[in-house]
Every structure is written in C-alpha cells, then in structure tokens.
Amino acid sequence: MFDQMTILGPGLLGASLGIAARERGLARKIVSWSRKPTTRAQCLSQPWCDEVFETAAQACRGSRFIVICTPVQTIVPILADVAEDVEPGALITDVGSTKSRICREASGVDLGEAAFIGSHPMAGSEQTGMAHARGDLFRGAACIVTPLDDAASGNVQQITRFWEELGMQVTHASPEHHDEIVAHISHLPHLVSSALCSFLARKDPTWKALAGGGLRDTTRIASGDPELWRQILESNREE
C-alpha cells in the first residue's frame, strides 16, 4: 500500500504494527522514531524496521503513511512538531485510546496537503513495550476509525483498508461517539479492576492462594501502565 511507512513510538502497539505490516507486505520500507535512545537502538535489531531516526520530523520525510503510537497527551504535540516535514498527500493516523480531544486539536494543525484521521485499534494489552510486540495482535480485533465530517472519503477508505489488511474489523464513529463507547466498554472495566485490586490489597495477602481463575480474569487489566491510564482517563473525563 505504501512505499514508506513511519511508526512514531514503537512500543507494544507500534512495534506490533511494524511486525504485522512487514508480514503482510503493506509497505516496502518501514522506519521509526522513539524519544528514548535505548528504544531506537533496540529498533535497529528488529527485522521489521529498516531505518531509525533521532527526530520524529526526520522519520516522517518521504513517508506516505505515518502512525503516531505514543501516549494520548503527546499525539497532537508530535503532530504539530512534524507538520512541516510531512509529504504532500501523506496520510497520518494514531492509535490513541481517546479521540474527541485529539481529533479536534489535530484539525487545528496546518498539515498542508497531508491529512490526519484518528484510529483506535482495540488490540492493546496490560503488557507494554516492544518486547511484548507480536504480529497477530490486531487479527480479529475491532478498530474504530474516527473521521471528522470534512474528511476526504478517499483518505477514510485508505485508512480503513489498512486496518482491514491487518485482519481487523473496522467501524466508523465520530470522535465524540467513540469516546462514549470506550468509556463504557474499556475505561470503566479498567477502573473497576483497579478499584478491586486496591480494595483487596488491604486484605489478608494469604487469600491469594485460595483465588481461582475468576479473580485473575477480573484483575488482569489492572496491571496496565498507571501513567498511560491516568492520561487516558483524564483525556476522556467527561464521558
């Protein structure tokens, strides 16, 4: 689909995206960028990554498809930072867990002839980091694409096709409707799980040896990165 694809933030989702795109031949060249030098060095040893850059702007040059895979509060600042370096006609998306604030603020960034359309692949994990990345992470999972009303239909079709090529079931929603949906089916379950863990932490620790699979299933997602989840919940505070 693309001569060159850029992944900004190769953590769990970003690196999994690189693996999956390489396996399915969706880009001839895949490049990446990370704020952390250690992550950039790790990317160099990954078979899905062809080149690593020290700045996000450098990584975007020459790419027709850019995916921002960083925490939600950094997505729009990164978009603004790379705006002058994106190619005319480039398609930019993200994997953020909230959409209303991101999409509305992104619409105020001057991208020239490039375009930003929000995406949310519902394929994360309580695990984080490139070490847990895998190419089948997206297969069979849902993805919500959140174009604004003035988005070009061709761009919406292209981003939809990309996620479908990864094996995802794609649906479209407004950014506001997306945030209402995920508040109930994703963010609320995480809060319930975290609250349960916090409550049980004050009980007799020997009770753990008596617990069955139900408790493990109910509390698994509470081990997600607390800083990432704080950003998600603050970003979707209203819903």
N, C-alpha and C positions, 0 to 999 in steps of 0.2 A: 504493500500500500504506500510506502514512503521510502525515498532514497535514504533519508537520515531522520532518526528519531532521537529526541533528547529526554532523558529522565533526570529531573531535578529532585534529589533526595532519595537515594537508593537504600531505603530501609526495607522493612518487610514487604510492603506493597510495591515500592519502586523496583526493588531487585526482582521480586516475583514477576512483575510486569516485563522486565527486561528478559528474564528467562523464557516466559511464555511467548513474547513477541519474536524472540530468536527461534524457538522451536517451531513456530508456525510461519516463519518466513515473512513477517509483516513489515520488516524494514531491512534494507541492505546494510545499513550501518546504524549502530546504537551507541550513543555517547551519554555521559552522565556527569553530574556535579554534586558534591556534598560540601557543606561548611567545614566538616571535620577532615583534617589531613589523613587521619588513620583510616577513615572510610574511603577516601579517594584512593589510598594505597591498596586497600582491600579490593576495590573495584577492578584494579589493573589485573588482578589474578582471576577474574571471573570470565568464563568463556562467552557470556552474553554481551560483555562490554568491550567495544572496540577502542574507545578513547575516553580519557578522563580530563576534565578541565578544572583549573583553580578558581574560576569565577563562573557564576551562572550565566552571565552575558556571553562569555566565550563559548559555553556549551550550546547556546541557542543558535549561534551563527551557522547558517547553512541547513538548518533543520526545518522541515515542513510540518512536523508534528512534535509538540512539546507537552510533557505531562509533569505537573508540579505535584510532588508526592511528599510535601513537608507538612508540619502541624498547621492546623487551620488558621492560627493567628499570623502565620508568616506567608500565606499563599499570596495575598494581594500585594504586600510589600515586595515580594520576589517578582511578581508580575510587573510591577512598576519599575523595578530595577533592570529588567531585561527588555523593556518595551522598545527601546531604541535599537536593539540588536536583533530583533526577530525579523525573519524574512517576510517580504510582502506575500500575502496569501497563506501564511502559516496558520495552522490550527492549534490552539492551546487549550488544554483542559487540566483538571486537577482530580484528586481523589479524596477531597475533604469530606468529613462526616456531617458537616452542616453546609447550607447552600445560600440562604437568603442574603446574609451579610456579604459573603464572598462574591456572589454574582452581581449584587447591586454596586458594591465598591469597585469591582472589576470593570463594570461598564463605564466608570469614570476615568479609566486609564487609557491614554491615547496609544493605541496599538497600530496606528496607520491602517494598512490594508490587511493586517492579521486579525484574527478573531479568537475570543475566549468563549467557551461553552463549558459550563460546570458538569462534572460527573461525580457519581458516588458509587463505586463498586462495593457491594455489600459482601465483602470477602475477607475481612480482617481476621485477627486472632488476638488472644490475650498475650501472645508472644510478640516480641519486637526485634527489629534488627535484621540485617542481611543474612545472618547465619541461619535464620528460620525460613528464608525465602524458598519457594518451590513453584515450578511451572504450572501445576494444576490447581493453584489457589483459586483461580477465577472460574473454573469449569463448573457449570451448572448453577452458579450463584446469580443473584439478581444484581442489576446495575440500574441506577436511576440517573438519567440524563436530564439536566435542568436548563434548557434554553430560555432566554428572555423572549418576549413577544417579537422583537425585531431581528432575531437571529435568522441568518440565511438558511433556507431549507437544505441546500446542498451541504453546508457545514454540519447541520444536525444529522443528516443521513450518513455523512462520513464518520462522525464520531460514534454513531450508533453501530455502524458496520464494524468498526474497530473492536468494540467490546463484544459484539456477536462473534467475531472471528476468534476470540479467546474462549468461546463457549458460554458466554453469559446470556441471561435472559434480560433484555433491555426494556425498560419502560420510561416514558417521559412524564415529567411533572414540573410545575412552576417551582421556583426556589422556595417559596413560602409553603406550598403544599408538601414538598419534600421534607421540610423541617418539621412540620406537624406529624408526618408519618413516622420519621425516625425517632422523634421524641417518645413516641409510644412503643415502637417495636424494637428499639435499640437502646436509647438512652435511659428510659425507665427501667428496663431489666438490669442494666448495669448498676444503677443506683440501688435497686432492691438487693442485688447480690452483694454490693459493697456494704450496705447497711446491715445485712445479715452477718457478714464476716466481722464487722465492727462489734456487733452485739455479742457474737459467740466468743470473741477474743477475751471477753471479760468473764467467761465461764471456766469451769474446770478443764484444763488442757487435756486431761486423760480421756475426755469424752470423744476425742478424735478417733481413738482406736475402735470405738463402737459404731462409727458412722458408716453408712453404706453408700452406694453409688448415687443416690438421690441428692445427698448433700454435696458430693463432689460436682455433680452436674449443675447444681444451683449456684455454687460459689465460684466455679471455674473462671468466669469472666472478670471477677473482682481483682484478679491478679494483673489486669492490664495496667499500662503505664499511668500512674496517677496524674502526672503533669499533662500528658496528652488529653486525658479525660477531663481534667479541670478546664482546659481550653475549649473542648467540645461543649461542655455543659454551659460555660459562660457565653459561648457564641450562640447557643440555642436557648438562652434563658427564658425568653417569652413563651415558647412552646412547652 
